[in-house]
């Protein structure tokens, strides 16, 4: 449904607030379950993800089901006006299931069969596991599919990992046969198997990559990762068969993740493929706020980047499925959010496109590994502690943000991220083994736009390039002929393209291009990269660009000009005075090549020129100091502008004229002050802009 250009990803017309709720851990404590209902209201919580790890409670013995407790939860939450996101329980299964059907257990890459335990520890090929998950999902859909509290489906939990059992090996071989049209010779060529005498003469000789076997055939590694994504999606598709059949109106999601503290895209699965199978993107965000290796603003920039990637996967609002109101329990140091940070970090998620703030978990467990993970309700069972108060404040604020639900973001700038490139570049034994840092390089390019409040979409290679005036493609090492042709067409039709060092090296099989840089890239850029030098951390060299000198590190491409113009030059070494940065007009558009890894200051200066040339503007003409971020959600009639202070100092912000604060409804003067970690949400209707 679309009103004023809004896209509502669920039937709710308000912001979702709540989180993973695990009453199955508290069924012997009716007093606690009664307290929950009271505390839900006090914390302004309205949405609960239920049943994520509840299989052993739902089906304690094979074929013996206990739904009565879940019936009560549905009724009670419905009575207080809440919604339920109902999970399928495949993320962890009952012990009886592993014991009776050991085929459901994973075999790891060392070919060691895993014991029952942990979570996700299941083979994604096992027919038994597929049958069992579909069976229980069907019962859940039958029983709760028409319940008015049911808002959406949460399929499994944080899909990840891989299985190397014989069934998975067979499935992998079948996947390869299908991919290579049953032509083993074609596979041998694609994987360059004549190297080290690896030629396969029968499909049965092919095994998944393993430390005790093959890890050096990059085509094999790449295809294995593609297979793992496809097999995970296949498992997911099997799970949702009864849900699509019985509840076609209920949207489906599964919660995505990010890797490590750097908030780089989760590496193990190609989410650009997975996104096509979901109605709604949701993800679990756990930034390490207040850490001791970066500023709050640096981390906020990374949070912006990953949100702009996950939002752009479907170009619609997404859901924050998990976060913590205070701290987690799995970082090396688990630091509490400082006063103000919970509201600020939550509003940043909304600013970048989330229509929810949901937590893991709603009530803190008493035992096991997550008993110290931050939660809405702590072991004190009280609404009077600081964290509960912070959560209530966020809930109260979200209630005032209903007009923002369904609004989107608009961007004229895109940065391209590609999972297959991430895998292939990671495998590449060359360049610098530790300095490639592909996603971090994308974050570096994103930073300039974040600092200048210019919205960016982080897109993938299948998406529509022509929607953007500027497309930035750093380190696209793996670039298929198809992708290169699409880039060429983009520039030919008037686009401005920026590419960097280590791009256009291998094709989709991780085979290098022969005969120099691909001809299409030479046409676009009017030059050829001849050599890529890799530098030691202690090496010093510089690039002069527009009369300024900037240090470089890690990579320096030696470039041979054809029809391009040199814009920047190396200062030192045997390539001193040779071009390091080039520009080239190609048909209707322009293409820039940045040959060296340059610093933030260079990016600020380089992109400033492009911002001027392309008339790229910030979401709102605002003056502010560093560390303040301004981001907007908009529909066809209104802009909602989030002004966020990610510093430990107060900041003065100047806007063009007085405007209304969405939360307080008060007028905000043209010059105002933000306290440390303060956020304001300003309303601009199109008529008074
Ligand atoms: Zn398996």
Boltz pocket constraint, residues with backbone or C-beta under 6 A from the ligand:
constraints:
  - pocket:
      binder: B
      contacts: [[A, 103], [A, 105], [A, 106], [A, 107], [A, 123], [A, 124], [A, 125], [A, 126], [A, 163], [A, 164], [A, 165], [A, 166], [A, 167], [A, 168]]
      max_distance: 6.0
